[in-house]
Amino acid sequence: ARGRTGPAPSSECYGGGGRMDPIAVNVLMDPDAGTIAQARALNDRLRSDFPQGFAFDSNNAPHVTLVQCFIDREKLAEAARSASVALQVAGPVNWQSKATGLYALSDGKLGLAGIVIAPTDDFRRVQLRVIEAISPFITPEGTAAAFAPRLDGGAIGQATVDYVKGFIAASTGPNYNAHLTVGIGTNGFIDALKAEPFKSFPVQAVSLSLYQLGDYGVAQRKLHHLHDC
């Protein structure tokens, strides 16, 4: 598939038989305090426009995604150990990049907004190592039930499920688009934000973690600490 950098998941990867209990996960970079402050400021502005949007709190950690996928819950600890080892032996990594602008994904009258982060060769190299490490534990069988439940009891959006299912095929290697999602707003408000002058700033990863995903791809529940940068 276009953009794939790791082996395709198949039933052979997970023992070929037992019933799967998938969990939707994100291997992510935890950003530095300055980047978090920039993300929170934008989130505050978006919530002033659309108060129902998500906030950065104990149920949503600011983050930069490396890999999203579904993993069999029984294999989760083993997958985390494998990813942690891969990161420890990755060699010297420059964990710094820079924010270059804002992006938005429209969904009807609302949009999902975020900060565009310049992908680096080191980020892509680490992403490949993580995919190789967790590939034996990946399952394509994830559904909405694999996500952390929404706090309002609402359904997990099918677009979120589909995004995670297609992430490795569509968003890795040369197609990796590093970003930090900052919130939800009306399309008009987000368009106005994007039209404002954007001052680039450095983005530094301080650690890597594995989270269970929630709706809109939020990092809702921390499952494992993987690596200090």
C-alpha positions in Angstrom: 0.0 0.0 0.0 1.1 3.6 -0.7 3.4 4.9 2.1 3.7 1.6 4.0 7.1 1.2 5.7 6.5 -1.9 7.8 5.1 -5.4 7.1 1.3 -5.6 6.5 -0.6 -7.0 9.5 -2.1 -10.4 8.8 -3.7 -13.2 10.8 -0.3 -15.0 10.8 1.0 -12.2 13.0 -1.1 -13.1 16.0 -1.3 -16.8 16.2 -3.9 -17.4 13.5 -6.8 -18.3 15.6 -7.8 -16.9 18.9 -10.5 -14.3 19.4 -9.0 -10.8 19.2 -9.8 -8.1 21.8 -8.3 -5.1 20.0 -7.4 -1.8 21.7 -6.8 1.4 19.7 -3.3 2.7 20.6 -1.1 5.6 19.8 2.7 5.5 20.1 3.4 9.2 20.6 6.0 11.8 21.4 5.3 13.8 24.6 6.3 17.4 23.7 8.2 20.0 25.8 6.5 22.6 28.1 6.8 25.4 25.6 5.0 23.4 22.9 2.3 22.4 25.3 1.8 26.0 26.3 1.3 27.0 22.6 -1.2 24.1 22.2 -3.1 25.1 25.3 -3.4 28.7 24.1 -4.9 27.6 20.8 -7.2 25.1 22.5 -8.5 27.9 24.8 -9.3 30.1 21.7 -11.0 27.2 20.0 -13.1 26.4 23.1 -14.1 30.1 23.3 -15.7 29.6 19.8 -17.0 26.0 20.4 -17.2 25.3 24.2 -18.3 21.7 23.5 -14.9 20.9 22.0 -12.3 18.9 24.0 -9.9 20.4 26.4 -6.4 19.4 27.3 -6.8 17.7 30.7 -6.3 14.3 32.3 -8.3 12.7 29.5 -6.5 14.3 26.6 -2.7 14.7 26.6 -1.0 17.1 24.0 1.0 14.8 21.8 2.7 14.3 18.4 1.7 10.9 16.9 4.2 8.4 15.7 2.0 5.4 15.1 -1.6 4.6 15.5 -3.0 1.0 15.2 -5.0 -1.7 16.8 -3.2 -4.2 19.1 -4.6 -7.3 20.7 -5.2 -6.4 24.4 -3.5 -9.6 25.6 -0.4 -8.7 23.7 -0.3 -5.0 24.7 2.4 -5.3 27.4 4.6 -7.4 25.1 4.2 -4.9 22.3 5.1 -2.0 24.7 8.3 -3.9 25.7 9.2 -4.5 22.1 8.7 -0.8 21.2 10.7 0.3 24.3 13.7 -1.9 23.3 13.6 -0.7 19.7 13.8 2.9 21.0 16.7 2.1 23.3 18.7 0.7 20.4 17.7 3.3 17.8 21.0 5.1 18.1 21.4 8.9 18.5 18.2 10.7 17.7 17.6 14.4 17.3 14.2 14.8 19.0 13.8 18.5 17.9 11.8 19.9 15.1 9.7 23.1 14.6 6.1 24.2 14.2 5.5 25.6 10.8 1.8 26.5 10.7 -1.8 25.4 11.4 -3.9 22.7 9.6 -7.6 21.9 9.7 -9.8 18.9 8.8 -13.4 19.9 8.1 -16.4 17.7 9.2 -19.6 19.5 8.3 -19.8 22.8 10.1 -17.0 22.0 12.4 -13.3 21.4 11.9 -10.4 19.7 13.8 -7.4 22.1 14.0 -3.8 21.5 14.9 -0.2 22.6 14.6 1.9 21.4 11.7 5.3 20.1 12.7 8.1 19.6 10.2 8.8 15.8 10.0 12.4 15.0 10.2 14.5 12.0 9.0 15.0 11.0 12.6 11.3 11.0 13.3 10.7 8.9 10.2 13.5 6.5 11.2 12.1 6.1 14.7 8.6 5.6 13.3 9.8 2.7 11.1 11.6 1.1 14.1 8.5 1.2 16.2 6.3 -0.2 13.4 8.8 -3.1 12.9 8.8 -3.7 16.7 5.0 -3.9 17.2 4.1 -5.4 13.9 3.7 -8.9 15.3 1.0 -7.7 17.7 -1.1 -5.5 15.3 -4.5 -6.6 14.3 -6.7 -5.0 11.6 -9.9 -6.0 13.4 -10.5 -2.9 15.5 -13.9 -1.3 15.9 -15.3 1.6 18.0 -15.2 -0.7 21.0 -11.4 -0.6 21.0 -11.3 3.1 21.9 -11.6 4.7 25.4 -15.2 5.7 25.8 -16.3 9.2 25.3 -17.0 11.0 28.6 -20.4 12.2 27.3 -21.4 8.6 26.4 -21.5 9.4 22.7 -20.5 7.0 20.0 -16.9 7.0 18.7 -17.0 8.4 15.2 -16.4 6.0 12.3 -14.0 8.5 10.8 -11.8 8.0 13.9 -12.0 4.2 13.5 -11.1 4.3 9.8 -8.2 6.7 10.4 -6.6 4.3 12.8 -7.2 1.3 10.5 -5.5 3.1 7.6 -2.7 4.9 9.5 0.2 2.6 8.7 -0.7 2.4 5.1 -1.4 6.1 4.6 0.7 8.1 7.1 4.1 6.6 7.4 7.5 7.0 5.7 7.4 9.8 3.1 3.7 10.3 3.9 4.2 10.9 7.6 2.7 14.3 8.6 3.8 15.2 12.1 1.2 17.4 13.9 -0.3 18.3 17.3 -4.1 18.4 17.3 -5.3 21.4 19.4 -9.1 21.3 19.3 -12.4 21.6 17.5 -14.0 24.8 16.3 -16.4 26.1 13.6 -14.9 26.2 10.2 -15.1 30.0 10.0 -13.3 30.5 13.2 -10.6 28.0 12.2 -10.2 29.7 8.8 -9.6 33.0 10.7 -7.0 31.4 12.9 -5.2 30.0 9.9 -5.2 33.4 8.2 -3.3 35.0 11.2 0.5 35.3 10.9 2.1 32.2 12.3 5.4 32.5 14.2 7.4 29.3 14.0 8.7 27.8 17.3 10.8 24.8 18.3 9.2 21.5 19.2 11.1 19.1 21.3 10.1 15.5 22.3 10.9 14.8 25.9 9.6 11.2 26.1 7.6 8.6 24.2 4.5 6.9 25.5 1.8 4.5 24.5 -1.8 5.7 25.0 -5.3 4.3 24.4 -7.0 6.5 21.8 -10.3 8.2 22.3 -12.6 9.9 19.8 -11.0 12.4 17.4 -7.7 10.6 18.1 -7.2 12.2 21.5 -4.6 10.5 23.7 -7.1 9.6 26.4 -5.5 7.0 28.7 -1.8 6.5 29.2 -0.9 2.8 29.2 2.9 2.6 29.1 5.9 4.9 29.3 8.3 3.8 26.6 11.4 6.0 26.4 13.0 9.2 27.7 14.4 11.4 25.0 
